[in-house]
Amino acid sequence: MNISRTDLNLFVVFEAIYSQGGVTRAAETLHLTQPTISHALGRLRDRVGDPLFVRHGQRLVPTPLAQKMIGPTREALKLFERTLGELDGFDPETAEMHFSIGMRSLMENSFFLPLVMLLNTTAPKVTVASAPLDRRRIEAELSSGELNAAIDVFLPLGADIHREHLLSSPSVVVARRGHPLVDGGVTLRDYLALDHIIVTSRAKGAGPEDIALSRDSETRRVVARCQQINTAMRAVASSDLVLTMAESFARRANVWFDNQIVPVPFESPRIDAYLYWHSNADADPANRWLRSTIKSCVAEGEWAGP
């Protein structure tokens, strides 16, 4: 059976007759005349080679073939309705969609975690994934839809990639409470004397703070590098190591810890984050909703965790 030669409205009529148990009530439900419904049923009977319904008293009883057809028919009609509805807008309460957002692991606490908590209450059927971000492939992955959006520092990308500034955050120093050299603040001399842990996806190389210090011919001693903020936070909480990072990231990650967060004792660069998406998704209602939701999570400031 070639679907291109089949009027799909016939299946709307079929479902209505099945649900209502007769032509008259199906006609009332669909706001059509009885002859129109009867004619549509006749066409579908010819198309599938089966009567589909047989009269039993005042009701039309479905044949075995009709019983077999009704489940897939209802699923297909719901899919069509959902697809057409999403063309007109995006309803997070009923939408069943999956979003993939590219980001580096150190950004999950600040961006992904509050997004998951928000979706859990406002979009119960929406699923979301934090995907590893390869800066060499970000344009291709956004273009293909493999990523619906991405979050990263400023990147020089092509004209087809749209960006929006999410936040600009100063750097801070994180240390455990009761630290012998950090008590509500830290001097540059003590900062340089301390052992440091940093969060980075690179196995080696200077961080933005090291570059800032080098301008004044200063250096710090980095004794550990990790990829997860929580790992660094836990190391800081249980040792005299200190961590320097963006304040917005630090405060959200610190809701599970009780570390001090104090200003850096030197002029350090602000950390900026941007939201990226492809031009082919710019007008898509679902993508617009996703971008708006991400921005809402950032605008709320410090996320109050458990």
Residue frames as qw, qx, qy, qz and C-alpha x, y, z in Angstrom:
[[0.000, 0.888, 0.459, 0.000, 0.00, 0.00, 0.00],
 [0.432, 0.291, 0.011, 0.853, 1.50, 3.32, -1.14],
 [0.193, -0.617, -0.504, 0.573, 0.84, 6.03, 1.44],
 [0.056, -0.249, 0.216, 0.942, 1.22, 8.77, -1.16],
 [0.273, -0.210, -0.670, -0.658, -1.99, 7.48, -2.76],
 [0.380, -0.511, -0.759, 0.133, -3.90, 7.40, 0.53],
 [0.182, -0.709, -0.057, -0.679, -5.88, 10.29, 2.00],
 [0.324, 0.068, -0.738, 0.587, -4.64, 10.49, 5.61],
 [0.415, -0.183, 0.189, -0.871, -7.90, 12.14, 6.64],
 [0.763, -0.116, -0.529, -0.354, -9.47, 8.70, 6.25],
 [0.565, -0.047, -0.711, 0.417, -7.57, 7.59, 9.37],
 [0.122, -0.107, 0.365, -0.917, -8.95, 10.55, 11.33],
 [0.686, -0.104, -0.201, -0.691, -12.45, 9.36, 10.40],
 [0.733, -0.005, -0.680, 0.014, -11.52, 5.76, 11.23],
 [0.296, 0.038, -0.671, 0.679, -10.32, 6.71, 14.72],
 [0.351, -0.096, 0.194, -0.911, -13.44, 8.78, 15.36],
 [0.772, -0.086, -0.393, -0.492, -15.79, 5.94, 14.35],
 [0.637, 0.013, -0.722, 0.271, -13.80, 3.48, 16.45],
 [0.131, 0.051, -0.559, 0.817, -13.90, 5.78, 19.50],
 [0.416, 0.008, 0.149, -0.897, -17.52, 6.87, 19.14],
 [0.366, 0.117, 0.910, -0.154, -18.96, 3.54, 18.06],
 [0.440, 0.632, 0.638, -0.008, -20.90, 4.86, 15.09],
 [0.384, 0.403, 0.351, 0.753, -21.06, 7.20, 12.11],
 [0.160, -0.865, -0.349, -0.323, -23.50, 9.68, 13.68],
 [0.556, -0.799, -0.016, 0.228, -21.42, 10.41, 16.78],
 [0.657, -0.104, 0.283, 0.691, -18.20, 10.45, 14.71],
 [0.245, 0.629, 0.381, 0.632, -19.79, 13.07, 12.43],
 [0.336, -0.912, -0.196, -0.133, -20.73, 15.18, 15.47],
 [0.697, -0.551, 0.106, 0.447, -17.22, 14.91, 16.91],
 [0.530, -0.020, 0.390, 0.752, -15.54, 15.91, 13.64],
 [0.222, 0.641, 0.160, -0.717, -18.22, 18.49, 12.75],
 [0.106, 0.185, -0.735, -0.644, -18.91, 16.77, 9.44],
 [0.738, 0.055, -0.060, -0.670, -22.07, 15.38, 7.87],
 [0.778, -0.122, 0.599, -0.145, -23.02, 11.72, 8.16],
 [0.839, 0.537, 0.091, -0.008, -22.80, 11.17, 4.38],
 [0.271, 0.823, -0.479, 0.139, -19.25, 12.57, 4.43],
 [0.440, -0.493, 0.720, -0.209, -18.24, 10.16, 7.21],
 [0.862, 0.163, 0.456, -0.150, -19.92, 7.23, 5.46],
 [0.688, 0.714, -0.132, 0.016, -18.20, 8.07, 2.18],
 [0.033, 0.758, -0.629, 0.171, -14.81, 8.29, 3.91],
 [0.650, -0.269, 0.681, -0.203, -15.36, 4.94, 5.63],
 [0.874, 0.412, 0.237, -0.105, -16.28, 3.38, 2.28],
 [0.478, 0.792, -0.369, 0.085, -13.08, 4.66, 0.70],
 [0.211, -0.616, 0.728, -0.216, -10.97, 3.28, 3.54],
 [0.826, -0.002, 0.523, -0.212, -12.75, -0.07, 3.34],
 [0.805, 0.594, -0.014, -0.004, -11.87, -0.26, -0.34],
 [0.210, 0.818, -0.512, 0.157, -8.29, 0.77, 0.39],
 [0.271, -0.477, 0.797, -0.253, -7.63, -1.94, 3.02],
 [0.529, 0.062, -0.773, -0.345, -9.96, -4.62, 1.61],
 [0.256, -0.238, -0.858, 0.377, -11.85, -5.11, 4.87],
 [0.223, -0.744, -0.510, -0.369, -15.25, -3.87, 6.20],
 [0.207, 0.357, -0.420, 0.808, -13.47, -2.56, 9.33],
 [0.319, -0.016, 0.551, -0.771, -16.79, -2.24, 11.21],
 [0.283, -0.282, -0.845, -0.355, -19.87, -4.47, 11.28],
 [0.427, -0.424, 0.029, -0.798, -23.19, -3.46, 12.77],
 [0.381, -0.202, -0.865, 0.256, -24.18, -4.97, 16.08],
 [0.139, -0.727, -0.584, 0.333, -27.42, -3.44, 17.30],
 [0.114, 0.982, 0.144, -0.045, -26.98, 0.33, 17.40],
 [0.332, -0.786, 0.416, 0.315, -23.18, 0.17, 17.34],
 [0.730, 0.587, -0.350, -0.009, -20.52, -0.49, 14.75],
 [0.813, -0.487, 0.301, 0.104, -18.20, -3.17, 16.08],
 [0.156, 0.765, -0.571, -0.254, -14.58, -3.19, 14.83],
 [0.954, 0.215, -0.205, -0.035, -13.34, -6.18, 12.88],
 [0.844, -0.360, 0.091, 0.387, -10.06, -7.91, 13.89],
 [0.580, 0.373, 0.134, 0.712, -8.20, -5.84, 11.27],
 [0.107, -0.835, -0.092, -0.532, -9.65, -2.62, 12.68],
 [0.726, -0.687, 0.016, 0.031, -8.56, -3.68, 16.18],
 [0.811, -0.065, 0.131, 0.566, -5.07, -4.26, 14.81],
 [0.382, 0.568, 0.186, 0.705, -5.03, -0.88, 13.07],
 [0.266, -0.904, -0.254, -0.219, -6.30, 1.34, 15.88],
 [0.668, -0.615, 0.012, 0.417, -3.17, 1.40, 18.04],
 [0.543, -0.018, 0.310, 0.780, -0.72, 2.44, 15.30],
 [0.112, 0.698, 0.436, 0.557, -3.32, 4.85, 13.90],
 [0.397, -0.893, -0.210, -0.008, -3.70, 6.66, 17.22],
 [0.653, -0.463, 0.146, 0.582, 0.06, 6.84, 17.71],
 [0.442, 0.261, 0.406, 0.756, 0.53, 8.28, 14.22],
 [0.059, -0.821, -0.388, -0.414, -2.24, 10.87, 14.70],
 [0.528, -0.810, -0.095, 0.236, -0.74, 11.96, 18.04],
 [0.622, -0.205, 0.265, 0.708, 2.66, 12.32, 16.36],
 [0.255, 0.537, 0.429, 0.680, 1.16, 14.48, 13.61],
 [0.281, -0.891, -0.308, -0.179, -0.64, 16.63, 16.18],
 [0.621, -0.651, 0.034, 0.435, 2.52, 17.07, 18.26],
 [0.555, 0.052, 0.349, 0.753, 4.60, 17.93, 15.19],
 [0.094, 0.681, 0.410, 0.599, 2.10, 20.49, 13.93],
 [0.441, -0.862, -0.246, 0.033, 1.76, 21.93, 17.41],
 [0.637, -0.465, 0.117, 0.603, 5.48, 22.47, 17.65],
 [0.397, 0.377, 0.371, 0.751, 5.41, 24.39, 14.38],
 [0.165, -0.822, -0.307, -0.450, 3.07, 26.88, 16.03],
 [0.291, -0.780, 0.345, -0.434, 4.93, 27.02, 19.31],
 [0.519, 0.176, -0.787, 0.284, 6.56, 24.96, 22.04],
 [0.659, -0.586, -0.003, -0.471, 4.71, 23.80, 25.12],
 [0.179, 0.478, -0.803, 0.308, 7.28, 22.53, 27.66],
 [0.582, -0.182, 0.572, -0.549, 4.58, 20.89, 29.78],
 [0.882, 0.240, 0.305, -0.267, 3.62, 18.46, 27.01],
 [0.518, 0.710, -0.454, -0.144, 6.60, 18.42, 24.62],
 [0.914, -0.229, 0.305, 0.139, 8.53, 15.18, 24.26],
 [0.547, 0.788, -0.235, 0.159, 11.96, 16.22, 23.01],
 [0.830, -0.335, 0.015, 0.445, 15.61, 15.59, 23.62],
 [0.195, 0.960, -0.174, 0.101, 18.19, 18.39, 23.69],
 [0.860, -0.086, -0.054, 0.499, 21.95, 18.02, 23.53],
 [0.038, -0.993, 0.087, -0.064, 24.07, 20.90, 24.81],
 [0.784, 0.282, -0.261, 0.488, 27.81, 21.01, 24.21],
 [0.266, -0.903, 0.201, -0.272, 29.89, 22.23, 27.14],
 [0.428, 0.419, -0.709, 0.372, 33.12, 21.55, 28.94],
 [0.613, -0.354, -0.694, 0.131, 32.88, 19.49, 32.11],
 [0.300, -0.142, -0.438, 0.835, 33.89, 22.37, 34.38],
 [0.248, -0.121, -0.112, -0.955, 30.75, 24.26, 33.30],
 [0.413, -0.325, -0.816, -0.241, 28.26, 21.57, 34.29],
 [0.274, -0.433, -0.651, 0.560, 27.75, 22.82, 37.84],
 [0.018, 0.343, 0.091, -0.935, 27.04, 26.35, 36.69],
 [0.398, 0.214, -0.360, -0.816, 24.91, 25.67, 33.62],
 [0.474, -0.035, -0.816, -0.329, 23.79, 22.07, 33.31],
 [0.207, -0.212, -0.853, 0.429, 22.84, 21.29, 36.89],
 [0.233, 0.339, 0.374, -0.831, 20.40, 24.21, 37.37],
 [0.458, 0.193, -0.477, -0.725, 18.96, 23.48, 33.92],
 [0.385, -0.091, -0.916, -0.072, 18.21, 19.87, 34.88],
 [0.050, -0.301, -0.721, 0.622, 16.57, 20.98, 38.12],
 [0.327, 0.328, 0.044, -0.885, 14.39, 23.47, 36.26],
 [0.471, 0.129, -0.669, -0.560, 13.38, 21.04, 33.51],
 [0.183, -0.105, -0.954, 0.211, 12.44, 18.47, 36.12],
 [0.113, 0.462, 0.632, -0.612, 9.59, 20.69, 37.26],
 [0.328, 0.575, 0.008, -0.750, 8.64, 22.67, 34.14],
 [0.606, 0.451, -0.478, -0.449, 9.19, 20.22, 31.26],
 [0.715, -0.305, 0.587, -0.225, 8.60, 16.70, 32.59],
 [0.899, 0.298, 0.321, 0.021, 8.81, 14.95, 29.20],
 [0.433, 0.846, -0.297, 0.095, 11.90, 16.81, 27.95],
 [0.885, -0.301, 0.085, 0.344, 15.28, 15.09, 28.24],
 [0.196, 0.944, -0.259, 0.056, 18.63, 16.83, 28.06],
 [0.922, -0.078, -0.008, 0.380, 22.26, 15.74, 27.72],
 [0.153, -0.898, 0.330, 0.247, 25.52, 17.50, 28.46],
 [0.911, 0.361, 0.069, 0.186, 27.76, 16.56, 25.54],
 [0.624, -0.390, 0.204, 0.645, 31.56, 16.84, 25.35],
 [0.332, 0.919, 0.065, -0.202, 32.53, 19.95, 23.41],
 [0.695, -0.032, 0.355, 0.625, 35.18, 19.71, 20.70],
 [0.069, 0.767, 0.021, -0.638, 35.90, 23.27, 19.60],
 [0.095, -0.291, 0.701, 0.644, 37.17, 22.00, 16.24],
 [0.029, -0.276, -0.895, -0.349, 33.77, 20.46, 15.49],
 [0.112, 0.436, 0.566, -0.691, 31.38, 22.87, 17.17],
 [0.350, 0.372, -0.216, -0.832, 30.22, 24.49, 13.91],
 [0.375, 0.076, -0.830, -0.405, 29.56, 21.15, 12.21],
 [0.162, -0.259, -0.913, 0.272, 27.77, 19.69, 15.23],
 [0.209, 0.447, 0.373, -0.786, 25.51, 22.74, 15.62],
 [0.363, 0.316, -0.444, -0.755, 24.80, 22.74, 11.88],
 [0.366, -0.001, -0.895, -0.256, 23.84, 19.06, 11.80],
 [0.668, -0.462, -0.112, -0.572, 21.69, 19.27, 14.92],
 [0.714, -0.028, -0.631, 0.301, 23.97, 16.89, 16.80],
 [0.256, -0.269, -0.482, 0.794, 24.15, 19.76, 19.27],
 [0.010, 0.819, 0.547, 0.173, 21.15, 22.00, 19.82],
 [0.084, -0.967, 0.104, -0.219, 23.28, 24.61, 21.59],
 [0.772, 0.068, -0.340, 0.533, 26.72, 25.04, 23.11],
 [0.342, -0.938, 0.007, -0.047, 28.22, 27.01, 25.99],
 [0.804, 0.008, -0.046, 0.593, 31.85, 28.12, 26.03],
 [0.276, -0.610, 0.034, 0.742, 34.17, 31.10, 26.23],
 [0.427, 0.767, -0.075, -0.473, 34.32, 33.50, 23.28],
 [0.657, -0.020, 0.651, 0.381, 35.15, 31.59, 20.09],
 [0.199, 0.515, -0.335, -0.764, 35.82, 33.06, 16.63],
 [0.491, 0.241, 0.836, 0.050, 33.22, 31.14, 14.63],
 [0.156, 0.215, 0.625, 0.734, 31.57, 31.54, 11.22],
 [0.275, -0.075, -0.040, -0.958, 28.64, 33.80, 10.38],
 [0.608, -0.240, -0.619, -0.436, 26.17, 30.89, 10.56],
 [0.536, -0.308, -0.682, 0.391, 26.83, 30.49, 14.28],
 [0.240, -0.788, -0.102, -0.558, 24.93, 32.88, 16.52],
 [0.515, -0.084, -0.619, 0.587, 26.18, 33.78, 19.97],
 [0.334, -0.804, -0.156, -0.467, 24.83, 35.56, 23.03],
 [0.189, 0.423, -0.630, 0.624, 26.76, 36.65, 26.10],
 [0.650, -0.458, -0.600, -0.088, 25.65, 34.73, 29.20],
 [0.574, -0.806, -0.099, 0.107, 27.79, 36.07, 32.03],
 [0.444, 0.631, -0.382, 0.509, 30.98, 37.82, 33.00],
 [0.778, -0.607, -0.161, -0.008, 32.48, 36.74, 36.28],
 [0.006, 0.828, -0.518, 0.215, 35.52, 37.87, 38.29],
 [0.701, 0.138, -0.671, 0.197, 38.03, 35.34, 39.57],
 [0.583, -0.681, 0.210, -0.390, 38.03, 34.31, 43.22],
 [0.253, 0.380, -0.855, 0.245, 40.13, 32.16, 45.52],
 [0.834, -0.344, -0.211, -0.376, 38.53, 29.14, 47.20],
 [0.262, 0.371, -0.782, 0.427, 40.04, 27.78, 50.43],
 [0.541, -0.417, -0.729, 0.048, 38.83, 25.69, 53.33],
 [0.386, -0.830, 0.000, -0.402, 37.54, 27.39, 56.44],
 [0.755, -0.615, 0.199, 0.108, 40.26, 27.53, 59.05],
 [0.792, 0.443, -0.048, 0.418, 43.00, 27.74, 56.43],
 [0.607, -0.509, -0.122, 0.597, 46.19, 29.08, 58.09],
 [0.307, -0.162, 0.241, 0.906, 46.86, 31.66, 55.35],
 [0.163, -0.338, -0.511, -0.774, 43.35, 32.46, 54.14],
 [0.126, -0.471, -0.728, 0.482, 40.91, 34.08, 56.55],
 [0.196, 0.832, 0.393, -0.337, 38.35, 36.23, 54.76],
 [0.388, 0.896, -0.190, -0.105, 41.03, 37.26, 52.30],
 [0.883, -0.119, 0.189, 0.414, 44.53, 36.43, 51.11],
 [0.064, -0.846, 0.281, 0.449, 47.59, 38.55, 50.37],
 [0.701, 0.629, -0.313, -0.118, 49.52, 38.22, 47.14],
 [0.038, 0.599, -0.778, 0.186, 52.56, 37.04, 49.10],
 [0.554, -0.111, 0.756, -0.331, 50.60, 34.24, 50.76],
 [0.808, 0.460, 0.118, -0.348, 48.80, 33.40, 47.50],
 [0.550, 0.658, -0.513, -0.046, 52.13, 32.81, 45.76],
 [0.115, -0.465, 0.832, -0.281, 53.39, 30.72, 48.68],
 [0.741, 0.025, 0.493, -0.456, 50.38, 28.37, 48.59],
 [0.203, -0.044, 0.911, 0.355, 49.98, 25.14, 46.63],
 [0.498, 0.310, -0.017, -0.809, 47.27, 25.35, 43.97],
 [0.423, 0.231, 0.866, 0.130, 44.84, 23.01, 42.26],
 [0.284, 0.342, -0.227, -0.867, 43.25, 24.02, 38.97],
 [0.649, 0.372, 0.634, -0.197, 40.29, 22.76, 36.95],
 [0.273, 0.621, -0.439, -0.589, 41.08, 22.30, 33.27],
 [0.935, 0.267, 0.174, -0.155, 40.61, 19.84, 30.43],
 [0.573, 0.695, -0.408, 0.148, 44.26, 20.24, 29.45],
 [0.906, -0.238, -0.222, 0.271, 47.02, 18.09, 30.91],
 [0.553, -0.302, -0.037, 0.775, 49.45, 20.99, 30.89],
 [0.205, 0.553, 0.309, 0.746, 49.69, 24.67, 30.09],
 [0.094, -0.056, -0.383, 0.917, 49.11, 27.98, 31.85],
 [0.005, -0.700, -0.712, 0.057, 45.72, 29.17, 33.04],
 [0.119, 0.833, 0.216, 0.496, 44.42, 32.74, 32.75],
 [0.516, -0.856, 0.022, 0.031, 45.59, 33.51, 36.28],
 [0.772, -0.247, 0.251, 0.530, 49.13, 32.34, 35.45],
 [0.452, 0.529, 0.301, 0.652, 49.18, 34.61, 32.42],
 [0.187, -0.921, -0.139, -0.311, 48.02, 37.55, 34.56],
 [0.687, -0.679, 0.124, 0.227, 50.68, 36.83, 37.18],
 [0.765, 0.076, 0.258, 0.586, 53.40, 36.53, 34.56],
 [0.249, 0.832, 0.168, 0.467, 52.84, 40.16, 33.54],
 [0.324, -0.884, 0.234, -0.243, 54.25, 41.11, 36.94],
 [0.431, 0.497, -0.729, 0.190, 56.95, 38.42, 36.73],
 [0.503, -0.307, 0.631, -0.504, 55.18, 36.32, 39.36],
 [0.544, 0.073, -0.785, -0.286, 54.44, 32.59, 39.35],
 [0.705, -0.338, 0.357, -0.511, 52.41, 30.22, 41.49],
 [0.028, -0.281, 0.959, 0.036, 52.93, 26.52, 42.17],
 [0.801, 0.042, -0.127, -0.584, 50.26, 24.28, 40.64],
 [0.227, -0.349, 0.900, -0.130, 50.51, 20.85, 42.23],
 [0.369, 0.266, 0.888, -0.065, 47.31, 19.29, 40.88],
 [0.328, 0.170, -0.365, -0.855, 45.10, 19.55, 37.79],
 [0.313, 0.264, 0.897, -0.164, 41.63, 18.00, 37.52],
 [0.032, -0.227, -0.630, -0.742, 38.66, 18.15, 35.14],
 [0.357, -0.641, -0.639, -0.230, 35.76, 18.41, 37.59],
 [0.131, -0.645, 0.190, -0.728, 34.95, 21.36, 39.85],
 [0.805, -0.510, -0.029, -0.302, 33.58, 19.06, 42.56],
 [0.893, 0.011, -0.235, 0.384, 36.89, 17.18, 42.64],
 [0.354, 0.434, -0.236, 0.794, 38.78, 20.42, 43.19],
 [0.440, -0.618, 0.038, -0.650, 36.26, 21.65, 45.77],
 [0.916, -0.374, -0.136, -0.058, 36.59, 18.43, 47.74],
 [0.757, 0.159, -0.248, 0.582, 40.40, 18.60, 47.59],
 [0.062, 0.555, -0.172, 0.812, 40.31, 22.18, 48.85],
 [0.648, -0.576, -0.057, -0.494, 37.87, 21.33, 51.65],
 [0.937, -0.345, -0.026, 0.054, 40.16, 18.61, 53.00],
 [0.764, 0.018, -0.003, 0.644, 43.61, 20.21, 52.55],
 [0.197, -0.720, -0.033, 0.664, 45.49, 23.50, 52.40],
 [0.354, 0.203, 0.586, 0.699, 45.29, 23.59, 48.61],
 [0.234, 0.581, 0.240, -0.742, 43.57, 26.63, 47.10],
 [0.438, 0.429, 0.701, 0.364, 41.57, 26.96, 43.91],
 [0.070, 0.450, -0.053, -0.889, 41.24, 30.02, 41.68],
 [0.191, 0.358, 0.831, 0.381, 38.23, 30.13, 39.38],
 [0.168, -0.398, -0.312, -0.846, 35.29, 32.20, 38.15],
 [0.230, -0.078, 0.576, -0.780, 33.11, 33.38, 41.04],
 [0.723, 0.059, -0.082, -0.683, 29.86, 32.28, 39.39],
 [0.746, 0.143, -0.647, -0.073, 31.20, 28.74, 38.99],
 [0.263, 0.198, -0.756, 0.566, 32.65, 28.68, 42.50],
 [0.387, -0.104, 0.412, -0.818, 29.51, 29.80, 44.30],
 [0.825, 0.048, -0.201, -0.526, 27.27, 27.28, 42.59],
 [0.716, 0.175, -0.666, 0.118, 29.71, 24.43, 43.19],
 [0.133, 0.275, -0.664, 0.682, 30.20, 25.47, 46.82],
 [0.654, -0.323, -0.018, -0.684, 26.59, 24.75, 47.83],
 [0.932, -0.140, -0.332, -0.044, 27.74, 21.22, 48.74],
 [0.670, 0.047, -0.383, 0.633, 30.79, 22.46, 50.62],
 [0.320, -0.916, -0.217, 0.109, 31.59, 25.14, 53.16],
 [0.673, 0.060, 0.052, 0.736, 34.71, 26.62, 51.64],
 [0.095, -0.730, -0.084, 0.672, 35.71, 30.25, 51.85],
 [0.539, 0.586, 0.389, 0.464, 35.43, 32.33, 48.68],
 [0.283, -0.775, -0.035, 0.564, 37.61, 35.44, 48.73],
 [0.465, 0.870, -0.079, -0.145, 38.83, 37.94, 46.10],
 [0.850, 0.208, -0.019, 0.484, 42.04, 37.26, 44.19],
 [0.413, -0.767, -0.023, 0.490, 44.90, 39.49, 45.44],
 [0.277, -0.292, 0.468, 0.787, 45.89, 40.71, 41.96],
 [0.503, 0.475, -0.070, -0.719, 44.30, 42.05, 38.81],
 [0.377, -0.001, 0.908, 0.182, 42.91, 38.98, 37.07],
 [0.223, -0.025, -0.574, -0.788, 40.85, 38.56, 33.90],
 [0.639, 0.102, 0.378, -0.662, 37.07, 38.19, 34.07],
 [0.229, 0.019, 0.947, 0.223, 35.69, 34.91, 32.79],
 [0.514, 0.279, -0.068, -0.808, 33.04, 35.27, 30.09],
 [0.374, 0.135, 0.916, 0.056, 30.65, 32.59, 28.90],
 [0.380, 0.278, -0.304, -0.828, 28.62, 32.60, 25.68],
 [0.669, 0.259, 0.652, -0.244, 25.67, 30.64, 24.36],
 [0.076, 0.359, -0.654, -0.661, 26.03, 29.38, 20.76],
 [0.645, 0.354, 0.647, -0.199, 23.48, 28.04, 18.27],
 [0.338, 0.066, 0.650, 0.678, 23.21, 27.64, 14.50],
 [0.256, 0.190, -0.116, -0.941, 21.26, 30.03, 12.29],
 [0.411, -0.117, -0.759, -0.490, 19.11, 27.16, 11.02],
 [0.395, -0.442, -0.778, 0.207, 17.68, 26.80, 14.55],
 [0.092, 0.061, -0.218, 0.970, 17.32, 30.50, 15.26],
 [0.474, -0.137, -0.110, -0.863, 13.55, 30.64, 14.64],
 [0.543, -0.156, -0.819, -0.103, 12.75, 27.13, 15.86],
 [0.535, -0.653, -0.036, -0.534, 10.30, 27.42, 18.82],
 [0.915, -0.344, -0.173, 0.120, 11.89, 24.53, 20.71],
 [0.675, 0.163, -0.170, 0.699, 15.39, 25.92, 20.32],
 [0.052, -0.623, 0.038, -0.780, 14.22, 29.40, 21.28],
 [0.732, -0.604, -0.096, -0.300, 12.67, 27.93, 24.42],
 [0.891, -0.141, -0.187, 0.389, 15.87, 26.04, 25.22],
 [0.434, 0.373, -0.137, 0.808, 17.98, 29.18, 24.85],
 [0.325, -0.657, -0.020, -0.679, 15.58, 31.21, 26.95],
 [0.856, -0.484, -0.161, -0.084, 15.61, 28.56, 29.67],
 [0.775, 0.040, -0.201, 0.598, 19.41, 28.44, 29.76],
 [0.163, 0.495, -0.092, 0.849, 19.52, 32.23, 30.07],
 [0.584, -0.643, -0.124, -0.479, 16.94, 32.10, 32.86],
 [0.891, -0.309, -0.230, 0.242, 19.11, 29.68, 34.81],
 [0.560, 0.187, -0.154, 0.793, 22.06, 32.05, 34.50],
 [0.113, -0.599, -0.064, -0.790, 19.97, 35.13, 35.36],
 [0.719, -0.606, -0.289, -0.176, 18.82, 33.54, 38.60],
 [0.061, -0.782, 0.518, -0.340, 22.38, 33.93, 39.87],
 [0.030, -0.345, 0.900, -0.265, 23.57, 31.59, 42.56],
 [0.688, -0.165, -0.570, -0.418, 21.59, 28.37, 42.45],
 [0.495, -0.451, 0.526, -0.524, 20.32, 27.20, 45.81],
 [0.522, 0.163, -0.828, -0.124, 21.17, 23.53, 45.95],
 [0.747, -0.433, -0.480, -0.151, 20.01, 20.92, 48.45]]
